[in-house]
């Protein structure tokens, strides 16, 4: 039953991303990519192999619907791949029980730090592969930072709304 709920959430995130958020490009730098939020909140409950497979499917579905050349799949798999390292950095540093995902037990500040760094790394890889021009590194950093902040604000509002419930 939980897997069906997770699949529904993933499909909903894909639909919101493709049919709503991708239709608006704010100021040529801001494009919120919220479809990667399940990598932080849902995939941590699955075994490592399935995390990478689901992340690939998530990114590939965005690529197919946007007709992009696999950049979303690559960036999303990269994010899923480095998530254990990020959770060790932002987590408590303890590995008492590796079966309990540290994201759910982190303080709000650590969780938001993990989200921002994860968003930035995803966006940096995504925009770097999209443009494939390292001679405009400043623009790549600026675009990654602004889109990460924009995506982060949406997730922050969602986290705060959920915390109040």
C-alpha atoms as one frame of an Amber mdcrd trajectory, in Angstrom:
protein
   0.000   0.000   0.000   2.850   2.378   0.859   4.475   1.726  -2.513   1.261
   2.683  -4.344   1.077   5.903  -2.339   4.717   6.666  -3.184   4.115   6.013
  -6.886   1.116   8.350  -6.752   3.236  11.070  -5.140   5.949  10.636  -7.774
   3.400  10.857 -10.592   1.858  13.948  -9.008   5.277  15.614  -8.705   6.029
  14.834 -12.356   2.679  16.291 -13.438   3.156  19.449 -11.347   6.667  19.898
 -12.725   5.866  19.353 -16.393   2.438  20.922 -16.698   2.763  23.819 -14.267
   6.277  24.743 -13.112   8.075  24.268 -16.431   5.615  26.573 -18.137   6.979
  29.544 -16.216  10.598  30.631 -16.481  11.033  33.521 -14.101  13.593  36.105
 -15.196  15.513  33.526 -17.328  17.274  32.228 -14.219  14.549  30.923 -11.958
  12.966  27.597 -12.695  11.882  25.617  -9.648  12.585  21.909 -10.019  10.475
  20.432  -7.267  10.256  16.972  -8.791  13.484  16.038  -6.977  11.992  16.531
  -3.508  10.921  12.849  -3.330  14.606  11.908  -3.582  14.983  13.483  -0.138
  11.702  12.413   1.425  10.541   9.148  -0.160  13.480   7.296  -1.694  15.375
   7.099   1.598  13.000   4.336   2.678  13.981   2.055  -0.217  17.107  -0.071
  -0.681  20.039   1.636  -2.389  19.548  -0.110  -5.747  15.904   0.932  -5.921
  16.758   4.490  -4.931  18.939   4.808  -8.018  16.431   3.036 -10.295  13.516
   5.188  -9.118  15.637   8.356  -9.369  16.511   7.414 -12.938  12.847   6.756
 -13.773  11.864  10.072 -12.200  14.461  12.060 -14.147  13.863  10.113 -17.362
  10.128  10.831 -17.210  10.859  14.553 -17.000  13.326  14.169 -19.887  10.762
  12.358 -22.021   7.998  14.859 -21.317  10.286  17.853 -21.865  12.160  16.286
 -24.779  15.498  16.966 -23.135  18.496  14.767 -23.738  18.762  12.907 -20.448
  20.051  15.793 -18.336  17.313  15.430 -15.721  17.945  11.702 -15.399  21.676
  12.271 -14.971  21.244  15.028 -12.385  18.597  13.111 -10.423  20.662   9.900
 -10.335  23.670  11.961  -9.228  21.607  13.413  -6.389  20.331   9.988  -5.329
  23.892   8.663  -5.511  25.348  11.329  -3.196  22.430  11.367  -0.739  24.116
   8.954   1.733  27.166  11.213   1.846  25.014  14.312   2.313  22.993  12.684
   5.082  26.244  11.741   6.870  27.505  15.323   6.551  24.278  16.959   7.704
  23.128  14.185  10.012  24.233  13.590  13.530  27.330  11.741  12.373  26.160
   8.633  14.207  25.401   5.451  12.373  23.785   3.502  15.213  20.996   2.105
  13.091  21.565   2.274   9.336  17.972   1.123   8.704  16.519   4.373  10.066
  16.871   7.157   7.493  18.537  10.131   9.167  16.524  12.670   7.142  13.433
  12.088   9.282  15.378  12.360  12.537  17.346  15.510  11.649  16.617  18.861
  13.172  14.832  21.347  10.925  18.017  23.388  10.406  20.065  20.361   9.315
  17.251  19.118   7.093  16.965  22.505   5.364  20.754  22.653   4.931  20.698
  19.216   3.335  17.854  20.263   1.053  19.590  23.435  -0.099  22.915  21.732
  -0.808  21.123  18.884  -2.568  19.091  21.290  -4.686  22.216  23.273  -5.570
  24.209  20.203  -6.596  21.301  18.874  -8.672  20.788  22.215 -10.400  24.524
  22.685 -10.977  24.801  19.292 -12.690  21.558  19.880 -14.618  22.473  23.325
 -15.932  26.081  22.292 -16.544  24.967  19.402 -18.734  22.306  21.539 -20.410
  24.633  24.325 -21.490  27.824  22.241 -21.658  29.804  25.465 -21.770  32.249
  25.799 -18.907  33.518  29.122 -20.263  30.425  30.773 -18.742  31.017  29.334
 -15.284  29.753  32.482 -13.535  26.411  32.306 -15.306  26.190  28.584 -14.496
  26.780  29.299 -10.796  24.340  32.199 -10.811  21.620  30.209 -12.534  22.188
  27.225 -10.220  22.112  29.403  -7.117  18.978  31.333  -8.084  17.024  28.261
  -9.150  18.147  26.422  -6.023  16.971  29.287  -3.824  13.669  29.448  -5.683
  13.109  25.688  -5.379  14.241  25.791  -1.766  11.689  28.486  -0.898   8.873
  26.316  -2.250  10.086  23.308  -0.243  10.654  25.462   2.845   7.062  26.653
   2.713   5.908  23.051   2.320   8.105  21.902   5.239   6.837  24.683   7.483
   3.239  23.975   6.512   3.748  20.275   7.269   5.460  21.036  10.573   2.470
  23.067  11.723   0.080  20.214  10.868
